Amino acid sequence: MKILEALNIAIRSLLANKLRSALTMLGIIIGVGAVITLMSVGSGAQAAITSSFEEMGTNALYVMSTSAEGGGMMAIQYGTQTPNLTLEDAQALESIDGVAAVAATNENIASITTGGDSKTVIIHGASAEYQAVYTHSIASGQFFTDRHVASRSAVIVIGSTVAKDLFGDYDPVGERVKVNGKRFTVIGVLEPKGGAIMGVSMDDIVVVPITTFQTRLFTQRTSSGDDAVQTIALQISDAESVDRITLEIEDVLRRRHGLAGDDENDFAIVSMEQMLGMLQQVTGIFTIVLGAIASISLLVGSIGIMNIMLVSVTERTREIGVRKAVGAKRRDILVQFLLEASVLSLLGGAVGIIGGWVLSFLISLIDISGITLQTVITWDVVILAFGVSLVIGLASGIYPAMRAARLNPIDALRYG
């Protein structure tokens, strides 16, 4: 039997039971659609993180407090462990050759209110070089200066999303706000930066002088009693000097912290590329896990196809007997049932790809508190999903097809 003739017979057989065929394909449609959608969300998150880090530039180093007690950066950030860096450490690093700018930064979560409106934001306490190091532009007003930092001024610069949520289209420069109940004057609004890191919008932040942050909002002390700094960011003039500057930073800080030759560092130096690599690794694992979860529905769909094909073999036992009696060979019966299973799976896969594409697009339109989920559909995922649906069709149809092909024509004609 020719393949085209067998395909024609398979399609006619499926069309004779339209509802059953549609319900059988549903498992594959849902499975392929889920794989496409969830993989697109994972790939989108990875792309968004990469884009956000690229905007900040690759010529950057970050010195972060670490703790001998363990707990990592999160523990230090929220005050459960003792940080080790100070503003004086940051100032000492400014003298290293090849360092263009140094910004000391602390971070926490705060509530900002004005009138009857309130918003939870990420607040950064920073030195005046923060704007240059983190490549922020000012939309209106100004960024704070070294004078504000030295005098511990109660001034604040707010992100574009914060300004819109609290003040609408009105320019907030000069307005008073409260941060955790403390009064601050808005002196500037940041230009929209776009992007998000770990679900936090780059435009949903506020920045205050680090000395104000340390004394009025979130007091943290080093083991020696100095005001603590969580992170020191350094902008490097030349990317080729990163290795040399890293060694010099380590040397300066070890001498300042009085560490002996065999003592471990109480700080960590991380480059932008290392941070990006770590986050990409995390999002890559996240994407794989999402794909694996979605693939379970593909397994369910394949079981559904096998079940229906077995029912079809039973229902068409007499038909198989007649076809064998008039000369159909084993391979003809085998090919026909394999084609039926493959057509079901491929049609379901095609519809699932279209559905996943549409769903991914709709997800990218959802705006949650100013944050949109970026979705990215790559051709390798589409080809993989379509290929898997074909393999599922063949795998699910092999046993029913072999069972049909092995039927004795005399017994088949007597069936029913």
N, C-alpha and C positions, 0 to 999 in steps of 0.2 A: 504494500500500500504506500502510495506517495505521501510525503509529509503534508503537503497542502490539503490533500483529501482528508487525511486524519485530523488536521487542524480544523477543517470545515465541520467534520462530524463532531469534534469536541465542542466547538462553539455552539452548534445546534443543540447539543445535549445540555449545555449550561443554560441556554436561553429557554429551554423547555421547562426549567425550574428556576425562574428569575429570582423569586424571593429567597429561596434556599441558597442560591449562588451569591446573592448580595449579602446575606447574613454571614456566609462563610468567609467572604472577603473582608468583612468588617474587622475581624481580628488583625489581619495584615494591615488594613488601612490605619487603624489606631496605632499599631506598633510602629510602622514606618513613620507616621506623622509625629508620634511622640519622640522617636529618635532624632528626626530632623529638627524639631522644635527645641528640645532640651540641649542638643549639641550646639545649636545656633546661639542659645543663651550663654552656654559656657564659652564658646569661641568669642562671643561679643564682649563678655566680661574680660577676657584675656586681651582683646584688642583695645578696650577702653583703658585698661591699666597701662598698657604699652604706650598708648597715645599720651596719657597724662604724664608719664615719666619722661617721655621724649620732649614734651613742652618745657619741662623744668631743666632740660639740658643734661648731657651725659658727663660734663666736666664738673662733677660735684662729689664731695666726700662727706660722710656723716659720722660724727663721733658721738656715741651713745653711752650713757651710763649703764654699767652692768653691776650685778650684785653677787657677792660671794655666797649669800644665803640662797641664791636661786630665785626663780620667779620671773625673770626676764623683764623686758621693757614695759610690758603692761603692768606688772607689779610696781615698778618704779613710777610709772605715769600716774597711777591712782593711789600712791602713797603707802603701799603695803611693804615696800622695801626701801632701803636708803640709797639715794643717788650719790654720785661721787664728783660730778663736774660742777664748775662754778663759772661766773662771768669772767673772773680773772684768768681762768684757763682759756676761755675764748679769746680774750685780749692777747694772751701770750702767743697764740697761734697766728695772729695777724702778721707777725714779723717773719714768718717763714717765706722764703723766696718762692714765688710762683703762686702764692695764694692771693687771689684778687679781692675777695670779700669773705667775712666771717659773720655768721648770724647765730646767736644763742637763742634757743627756742624751748619753751615749755608748752604742754598741751593738756587740755582736760575738756570736760563737758560742762556747759553752763546754761543757765536760763537768762534770756535777754527780754526785757519788757519795756513797752512804751505805751502810755495810756492804758487801754484795756487789752492790748494785744501782747501775746507772749510767744516765745519761740525757743526751742532747745537747739543749741548750736555747738559746734566745735570751736573752742576758744584757744588761740595761740598767744602766749606771752613771748614777745620777741624783742631783739635789739633792732636798731634803726636799719641795719643792713638787710633785714628780712626781705624787704621789697626787691632788692637787687638779686639776692641769692635765689629766691623762689620765683623770680621773673613775674612779679605782679605789676600791673599798670593801674594808675588812678583814674577813675571816671570823673570824680568831682572831689573838690577839697584837696587834701594833702595827706601824705603819710607822716607819721610822727618822726621826730628827729632825735639826735643824741641828747639834746636839751630836755626833751620830754622824758627820756629814759633816766637821765641823771636826777631829775626832780620828782620822779615817780608820779607823773601827771595822770589824772583820771581822764584820759582821752582814749578813743576807740576808733578803729577803722573797720568798716563792716563790708561783707561780701555783697555782691549784686543781688543774690536771691534773698538774703536777709533784709536788705533795703526794700526790695519790692514787697516782701511779705508783711513788713511792719509799717512801711510808709507809702506803699503804692507807687504812684508816679511822682510823688513829691520829693524834692531833694532834701535829704535828712541832715545835711551838713549844718552843724550848729545846734541840732536838737539834743535833748537829754534822754538818755536811756538808763535803765537799771540792769546791772549784771549781777546775778545772785544777790539782789537787794542793794548793791552799791551803785551810786550815781556816776555816770560817765557822760562825757560830751563827744558826740560824733564829729570827727574832724575830716573824715574822708570815706569815700566809697570805692571799692575795687572794681576794675573792669571785669566783665564776665570772662571766665577762663574756660568754662566747660569741662566736661569729663568728671569722673568720680574714681576714687580709690577705695576699694573694699566697701562699696555702697555709700561712701560719704562724698557729697558733691563738693567740688573745689570752690563753688560759689556760696557755699553754706557755712562759711567760717567768719569769725571776727578776730581782730588782732589788737592787743593792747601792749604797752611797754612792758618788758619782762620784769622790770623792778616793781611795777604796779601789780602785776600778776603774782609775784612772789610775796609781796607784803600785804596786799588787800584781798586777794581772792583765794589762792591755793598756796599756803605756806609749806615749804619743804626745806629741810636742812640736811646738809651733808653730815657725816660722822664728826667732823670738826666744828660744826655749828654754823657754817656759812650758808647763805642762800643758794639753793641747788638749781642746777640746770640739767634738763633731761637730754637735750640734743644740741650739738654744735654742728652747723652746716657750713661747709667751706666751698666757695666757688674757685675752681682752679683755672689759671690762665691757659695752660697747655695740657691737653689730655695725656701727652707722652710723659708728663712729669708726675703722674698720679702715684706710681710706685715709690719714687724718691720722696715725695711729700708725705706719703703714708708712713714711711720709716721715720721721717723727721717729726711728724705729729706724735708718734709713739714715743720717741726719745724725749720730746719736750714734756709730755704729760707724765711719763714715768718719773722724770726728775722732779716735777712739781708735786707729784703725789707721794714722793719718798719711797718708791718701790725698789726693793733690792733686786739683784740679778736673777734670783730664782723665784721671785714673786710673780704671780699671774697678774695680767693687766686688770684693772678695775674699770675698764672701758672697752668699747669695741669700735673698730673703724670699718665702715662699710661704704663701698662705692655705689654710685647710682646703678651701674650695670649689675652689681651683685644683688642689690635690692630688687631690681627688675627681674633678674633671673629667678630669685626665690619666689616672688609673687607669680611669675609665669608657671613655675613648677606646681604651685598650689592650685592655680586655676586650671592647669592641665589635668591634674588628678581629679579635680572637681568635675571637669567636662567628661572624663572617662567614666566616672561614677554615674553621672546623669545618663550617659549613653547605655551603660550596663543595666541600669534600672529600667529604662525604656525598652530594652531588648527583651525583657521578660514577657512583655505583651506580644512580641513576635513569636516567642515560643508557644504561647497560648494559641496564637493564630494558626501556627503550623499544626498543632494538635487538632484544631477545628477542621482544617482541610483534610487531614488524614481520616478523621471520623466520618466526614461527609463522603469522601471517596469510597470508604468501606461500605457505607450505606448504599452508595450508587452501584457498587459491584453486586451487592445482594439483590437490589431491585432489578438489575439488568442481566441477571444470570441467564434467562432464556434468550435474550438478545445476543449474548456472547456465544451461546450454544449454536444459534442459527448462523452467525457469522463464521464460526469455525466449521460448521457443516458445509458451507458453500465455498470453503477454501481459504479463509483467513488464517494466517499463521500466528504463532505465539507472539512473535515480535510486533505484529500488527496490533494485537490487543494491548500489549505492553505500551507501545508508543501512544496509542489513543488515550489511555488513562493517565499516562505521564503528561501528555499535552493538556488534558483537562485540568489537572492539578496545577500545572505551570501557568496556564491562562488565568486561573483564579488568583494565583499568587502575584503574577505580574500586573494584572489589572488593579488588584488591591494595592500593590506597591506604587503604581503610577498615581492613583487617587490619593494615597497617603503622602506622597511627595508634594503634590499640589496643596493638600490640606496643611501639611507642616509648613510650607512656604507662606501660606496665607496667615496661619496662626503666628508665625514668627514676626511677620510684618505688623500684625495687630498688637503684639506684645511690645514692639518697639515704639508704639504710639502712646502707651500708657505712661502717665506722668504721676509719680508718687512723691509728694512733697518736694517737687522740683527736680526729682531724679528720674530719668528714663533708663530703661534697660536696653542697652544696645544689643542687637542680634546680628550675627554674621553667619550666612549660609555659604559653605564652600562646596565646590563641585565634587571634591573627594568624598564628602559625607553623602551627597546625593547619589553618586555612583555606588558607594558602599551599600547604602540602604536599598537601592534597586537590585544590586547583585545579591544581597542577602535574601531579598524577597524571591528571586529566581531560585536560589539554592534551596530555600524553604519549600518552594513548590515541588521541586524535583525530589527532595528528601521525603516530603510528606506523601508523595504519590507513588514512591517505589514499592512499598509493601502492598497497597491495594492493587497496583498495576500487576505485580507479580502474582498476586492471588487470582486476579481475573485471568491472566494468561495461562495459568496452570489448570484451569477448570477443564474437566473432561466434557467434550461436546455432548455425549449421550446423556450424562448426568445433568448437564445444564439444560438440555431440552426437556428433561422430565421434571425440572424444578417448578414448583408452584402448581 
